[in-house]
Amino acid sequence: MFAYLIRRIAFAVPILIGVNFITFALFFMVNTPDDMARAQLGAKQNTPEMIQAWKQSHGYDKPLFFNDNPTKLTGEGQKSPGVVSQFTDTIFVQESIKLFLFDFGESDSGRQIGADIKERMWPSLAIALPTFLIAIVTNISFALLIVLFRGSRLDTITMMVAVAIMSISGLFYIIAGQILFSKILHWVPISGFSPGWEGLKFLILPVLIGVIYGLGSGVRWYRSIFLEEIGRDYIRTARAKGLSEIKVLFGHVLQNGMLPILTGVVVIIPSLFMGSLIMESFFSIPGLGSYTIDAINSQDFSIVKSMVFLGSVLYITGLILTDISYTFFDPRVRLN
Amino acid sequence: MNCFTSFRLFTLLILASVLSSCSGVWNNPHDENLVGSDILFSSFSSPPKHLDSVISYNANEWVFLSQIVEPLFQYHYLKRPYQLDPLTLVDFPKKDFLAKDRNSVVDAKHAVFTRYTFQIKPDIYYQPHPAFAQNKDHQFLFHHLTENDLASIHSPADFHTKATRLLKVDDYIYAIKRMGIKQNHSPVLGMMNPIIVGLKKYSNKASQDYDLSEDYKLGSFDIEGVKKLSDTQFSITIKGQYPQFLYWLSMNFFAPVPWEAVRFYDQKVLKTKNISLDSYPVGTGAYQLVENNPNQKIRLRVNPNYDHGFYPKTGLADDAPKNLLDDAGKPLPFIKEAIYSLEKESVPLWNKFLQGFYDASGVSSDSFDQAISISSSGQMGLTDEMVQKNISLVSVVEPSIFYFAFNMADPIVGGYEPKQQKLRQSISIAINYEDYISIFLNGRGIAAQGPIPEGIFGNLQGQGLGEQGINPYVYRWHNNQPERYSIEVAKKLLAEAGYPNGRNAQGEQLTLHFDTAATGPDSKSTLNWYRKQFEKLGIQLVIRATDYNRFQDKVRTASTQMFTWGWNADYPDPENFLFLLDGQNAPINTDGSGVNGANYDNPKFNKLFVKVKQMRNGPKRQQLINEMLSLVRQDSPWAFGFYPKSIALSHSWYQNVLPNPLANNTLKYKKIDAQQRVTKQLEWNSPIVWPLWLLLIVVILTIYPIMKAYRQHEMKVISQPNAHQNSKEGS
């Protein structure tokens, strides 16, 4: 397995370089360094000299990919173009190289990106983790219950409700939840966040809404997985042994249905702390959900590239974790 | 009693005890212990990026920064029109006009330079801050921090030892020197370079090989025009005469900066925790910043060393509420702490305000109908719901303008010939901004008659001289108010311009292009509205929507035909609006850097502008401004758009509220009746508990049939094979 992991990590490097290249190309296709300088300096009083000074101090005065006049100094202190520096003395290389050491550096407005990520990931996680765990348990429980009564009226009605839940926009649940539970019933704060146990009151509503919103699609998906399993021979054998339906469902159907569930679930675990844009925005959660979109709006390339890179790393990590998790639930799987 | 029943009873007991113990307000988003204190609860919608006084230039940053730092001047809180007052100064500065040799004092007519001499108050102290803390040997305690020292430090307020020091004139000089360092990216350096004597020379020298660690006090170079005269006196010499310079000195760029703070924050260990001068400014203002999490919460706490501010005793306008003078002469500030929470969405913000959890709020389009009622005469008032809650409404015309510009360098809509003027005048009549304000702004605006907004010297409408102040090419004075000319008049002008019924000499329909950065779905209705305004004249309007970067590029390179833009006043002087039409500021004359996006360049106007710029307010200045307005109205480089009106609501416990769009340091004047707030919050937010019980009953009632159905299901599974076996045996 160790060799497999090394191989997968090695494969990740060219993928990350590619992702970084595409991010870079797309960003600079839309925003020039001059635009970035103007966005940071403000539109009112800037002069070409100020824009040049901003670009210089942020390293955006270099060419994007190829520098035909690199400023490499020789021993005598004279300028001499080096072949390597024609590629390295560019915005692309200068901005990319530290990423692979997970040194995100400063945002274009001067804040430490690493410190911001560390600070903002916890509130995101405070919402995403309970939502994720409660949703899995709830979805699986409901799906098993429906599978237990498959073909009955309960099955039909639940599936109709599930489709209805899926069809309604997430924004509706948020606003309706805020109005019902906070404005009308006065049970919980409409939005806000506080670290520690005091913050529990702020988490109830977003977690509840997150769970309800995911219920429709989750239950339908798990139900189809379990229905596929329940028709198999080993289930008939289990029943023939005289096991109760509960034992059949939890002891056999659920365990054997774990493989497709893991495929969809484990991959998102590392990305949980990246947060949710709408949820965090409406509930004033100081998480990472809006970090990237705010950076795109303010043309802050340092944040954009860092977050895209981090997202890619986490996704690749999720895929590797999924592969590893297979070995725990299916003894036939060997990573080699 | 079986296990299941015991569990149910236990759950019920727990729930009942939880519900009975939870008295008071459940949905309070703030710490309940703080609600009864003199603390303001407010919000912000976009996080501040910069709080370094030399860099910060955004309104959403100055809301905080202006409470912390103190430039030389401030705007009088009550007086209208807006008026400057000394803040840290003993009095207004002494002004000397200097000859070319920069020494001999001459009269204003012969002035080549102007020297301002400032005397600051002698007993102002900075907020307590670790940057000032020293040991017995006068060595700074926290200027050489290690990672271990910062284990439990999240803001400068967390340091166990803090100290203060007296404000010196050196700090003001130091701030100007910091502004001159190009690496600090001060947005006004380009503007100040040609004004302050020697600033550009200093800036070029000091920025070369700039290394902060070498010279924290920036003592290597001096600015020729900025001189320390004594511990409390210094002078600034500027080129020529520029009366508006004092307005600039009321801005945070000129607030004092202690070098110790720069030295303190220039430590890598602090930077890695995002603790910097840009996030935790140090000042002499009424408040200090104790928590800055721009993504969640910003907390200001009263500066214990602040003792030089008093509530104004005079200056209240006749039509303003008299209770605004109840606290006249009392020491400031009244509010001990202000907690601002980030609210990106209008729905939660508005509902929290209605619940009493925020003390004041603006009115968004979504909540406008719930908050504001418009009478048959067009007057804004509060709805019954707001009146019942004792909410107050204040509104003010912003010192801003949104305008529709024609590119004067364009061959079709530009030019200064009578025919070209008539085309623009005709379009100016057709674009009915009264309708725009009513449809898109819920009446929150005033149709503009010229480039100078109401409340600024030069606008005659604001001075009650409506008839003289109207734009005669677009309006006539009728029934004691301006009335837009009919579309027939516009069509006549269009025909005289050479486009009868919107067609040219060849009979082709006139097609004009409107550039905009508004690309979202919300903008569709606005753009359609513009299209319809042009259709009234038979002109086809083509919308060229693009992103903001490209839009700016187009304006800079004069590649647009028509566009809309806006301007917020930096200071309450007509010069700050008229310069938007000065030819010297046109992008075509400034390699794209000027703000006169319409490229209006009328030599007569330019000449008058130079004169008006240097004059003090008075009848002569008004006369010249009238001449300029007359020229610009005839040329019509802009359809003058509108001056926006802002509306704010506040609860009855939030007092001394008077909108002043130019003054940013107004928190110190505000007052909170915390006890009233607690009472009202309890009254408005008592939880409704019965649905919880109902929910519990529903859950129990649902579980029972499921259990029953499961038992039946189990029986069915068990009995079937037996039945099958029996039938086999029978056969």
Interface residues (C-beta under 8 A of the other chain):
Chain A: V30 N31 T32 D35 R38 Q40 L41 G42 A43 K44 Q45 N46 T47 P48 E49 M50 A53 W54 S57 S109 G110 R111 Q112 G114 A115 D116 E119 R120 P123 L145 L148 F149 S152 L154 I175 Q178 I179 S182 K183 I184 L185 H186 W187 V188 P189 I190 S191 G192 F193 S194 E198 K201 F202 R239 S244 E245 I246 S281 F282 F283 S284 P286 S290 S298 Q299
Chain B: V25 W26 N27 N28 P29 H30 D31 K49 H50 Y57 N58 K182 Q183 H185 P187 V188 L189 G190 M191 S207 K271 T272 K273 N274 S276 D278 S279 N293 N295 Q296 K297 S341 L342 E343 K344 E345 V347 P348 N351 K352 L354 Q355 F357 D547 N549 Q552 D570 D591 G592 S593 V595 N685 S686 P687 I688 P691 L692 I706 A709 Y710 H713 E714 V717
